[in-house]
Amino acid sequence: MFKIKLQGLDKTKPEMATVWTNWLEDCQNETKACVAARTNGQTYDIKDSVYRRKTIKNHYFFDRGMGPPFYGKCAYCEATVVGKQHGDVEHFRPKARVTDENDNIIYLKNANGKNLFDIKGKPIPHPGYYWLAYDLHNLLPSCQICNQASDFGGKRNRFPVATDHATMAAEVSDEKPLLINPASDDGKDNPAKHFKIDIKTGVMSAKTKRGQMCIDVFDLNGRQSLLDDRRDVRRIVWSLIAEIKQKPQHADQLQLELNDILQGKKAYTMTARAAFKAFTEQN
């Protein structure tokens, strides 16, 4: 998991700027319609075709040219998604249903922490963070393994918190998620503060409870492919550093390749940075 700085589509291409602006406007309009309907006790079906509009999904969340802000990577495990599997436009805060870390349904509670019940005497499930269904800052690219149910786990509707779950926009600032949003502007959400990596084994370990929750929910150590890929990144970084010293005639090009890796333009940035730090400390 690597900190991501959100930005829009390439504004140097007028057609893309228009696509981006239209999408943001449509998302704002749908948000207003959704909140108005829910406030009036009416149903509202969140439109997948809007928040994951094909053009936006292809050119922003899963840029086919491996460009910013995500460079074709899953926001959670950092594996390359483009070309390997279909990616999901994932809601960090679930849009329509919420469960805890064990996938148990979250129910609405009163001020005393007791479940609220409907007229039939059934507990009322949390409605989801519907007001964030179209919010850019709540949308992330995810590989299907991290997002969906599988043998490895998967986020699905899981959203564990250390406090009560927010049920309206005004309560979100007081909520304390136990998962980390790598696109958050809050310094407390910087993944580097929550994880460390053994570059020899590829195993991630947690510095904090939130880091451990991410490791468990996304099964960041349970997929052999992730461990293998992280080890490969260590070898690639060390090899590039060695080549830069051994082949001065190619140093500029090799340095550009290394910079791309360290700046987050390739998969497994956190591992790459740890490998670079380890090499420089040993030499």
N, C-alpha and C positions, 0 to 999 in steps of 0.2 A: 504494500500500500504506500502510495506516494502522494504528497501534497500537490493538488491541482489548482491552477489559477484559471478561473473561468474567463472566457472571452467569446466574442461573437464570430460569425462567419467572416471569410475574407472580404473585407470591404473594398478591396481594389477591383473586385468584379461586381459591377452594378447590379447584375441580375441576382447575385447572391445576397447583396445588401437588401434588395427588395424582398426576397424570399424570407430573410431573417426578420425584417421589420413586420411583414405581414403575419408571420408566425407568432411573434410576440404579441401583436394586437389581438390575434385570434385567441391566444391563451388568456389574455386579460379579460376578454369578453366572456369566454367560457367560465372563467373563475367567478365573475360577477353573477352569471346565470346560476351557477352551481350554489353559491352562497345564498343567493336570494331564495332559491327553491328550498334549500334545507332550512333556512330561517323560518319559512312559512309552513314547514312541516310537510313539504312535498318531496316526491322522489326525484332524483336526478341521476341519470346514467352518465358516468364519466366517459368521455369520448377518446378512446385509444387513438383514433385516427388523427386527433389534434396533437396531443402531447408527443406522440411518436410519428409525426408526419414523415412520410418516406424521404422527402428531400432533406429534411432536417436530420433525420436519423443517419442518412448516408453521408452527408457533408459536414455534420457537426459532431454528433455523438460517435459515429464510426467513420471518420474521414478515410476515404479510400486511398488517399495519398499519404496516409499515416501522419497527418498534420495536427496542429494544436486544436483545442487544448488537451485532448486525450491521447493523441498519437496512436489510435487504434487499439488501446489497451483497456482491459477491465479495470474499473476504478478501485476494485477491492483486492484482487489477487495480482494485478499488474501483468497478467498473461496477455499476449497478443490475441485479439479476437478476430480482427479482419482477416479473412482468408482461411481461418481454421474452424470457425463455427458461427452460427447466427447469434448476434448479440441482442440483448434486451435493453430497452430504455427503462431503467429501474427507478422506483420511487424510494428515496432514502427513508422518509416517513411514509408508511404505507397509505395508499389513497382511499381504500374502502373497507379494510378489515385489519385488525391489529392483534398480534399474539405476542407472548413473551418469549424468552430465549428457548423455552422447551416447547414452543408452538402451541401453548395453551391460550385460549381466547381471553382477551382483556375485556372486562365488563365495566360499564359506567358505575361510579360509586357516589354516595352522598358525602356530606362533610365529615361524617364519622367513619368513613372508609367502608361502609356497608354497600352491598350491591343494590342498584336501583332495579325495579321491576316494572314490566309493562302491564297493561290492563288484564292480561291473561296470566299474570303471576310469573312470567319468565324473566330471567335477568337480561338486561339490555346490553348487547355487545357495543363496544366502542365503534363509532361509525367510520373510523379512519380519518386521516388528515385530508379531507376532501378539498379544503380551501388551498391546499398545496399541490393538488393534482396536476396543475399546469405550470407550476412555479419552476423556473429554470434552475434555481439553487437547490431544488429538491429532486432533480432529475440527474441520473448518472448512467453512464454506459456500463453494462455488466455482462460478463460471460454467463452463459446459461447455467453453468455448474454453480457459480456463486449465488445466482438469483433464484433458481428453481429447485424444486424438490428433486433429490437424487440420492444415490448411495452415499454421497459425500456430505449430505446435509443440505445447505442452501438457505438463503435468507427468507424467501417467500414473503410472508406478512410479519415476520418476526421483527420486533422493535423493543427490546428491553430497555428500561429506564431505571434510574436510581431514585426517582421521585414518582409522583403520580403522572399518568399520561395526560398531555394537554388535550382538551376537547374543543378549544377555540383558539383563534390566532393570538389573542392577548396572553394566553398561557404558555406559548411556546418558549418564550425567553426564560421562563422559570424551570423548564423541563431539563433533565439531565440525562441525555441518551448514553447508553453504555456501548453503543456502536459509534464508530468514527466516520464522519463525513470528510473525505479527503479534499473536497471542494469548499469546505467551510473557511471563512475569513477569520474565525476565532483561533488564536494561537494555541489554545488548549486542545484543538483538534488536529494539530500537526502530527501526522503519523510517526515522525521521528522521535517524538516524546513517549511513544507507547510501545515501540517494538525494537528489538535488536535481532541481528541475524548471524548465525554461525556460517561463515562463507565456505567452510570446508564441507559441511553437511547439507547446507541449504535450509536448515531448520530455523524457523522464526520462534523467538521466545518473547514473552510479554514483560514490559517494564511496569505496566499498570493493569488494573482490573479491566479497563476498557480494551486494552490491547488483547488481553486473554479472551474477552468476549468475542472480539473479531476473529481471532484464531479459531475459536470453537464454532462460531456460526458459519463462517466461510470455509471452514476446514482447511486452513492455509498450510497445514503440515501433513494432511492426510492424503494428498494427491502426489504420487511419486513423480509425476511430470513436473510439478512445481519445484520439488526438491532438485530434480535433475537440471532443470532450466536455470535455477539460481546458481548451482555449482558451475554450470557452463558460463554464466555471466562472469563469475570470478575468474575463470580461466581466460576469457576473452579480454577482460580489463588488464590482467597481468601481462598477457601476451602483447597487447598494444603498447603498454608502457615500455616493455622490454624492446620492442621493435623501434619505438621512437628513439631510444638510445643507440640501438645498433645500426639503424638505417637513417642517418641524418638527411640523406637525399630525399627521403619520403616522409620526413618528420611532419611537415605541414599537413599533409593529407591524413596521416595517422592521428595527428592531434585533433583534427576535425572530427574524425570517427569517435575518438575517445570523448570529446566534448559532447557530442550528440547523446552518448550513453549516459554521461553524468548529469546532463541537463534535463533528462526525462523524456527524450525523444525515442527511446527504445524501451523494451520491456525490462522490468525488474530493476528500476532505478535505485531503490533503497539498497539492494544487494550490491549493485555496481559501486555505489558510493562507499559502502562498507569495505569492499574489496580494494578500492583506490586508497582509502585511509590506511588499511592494514599494510599495503605494499609500501607506502611512503614512510610508515613508521618503522618498517623492518629494514629499509634501505637508506 
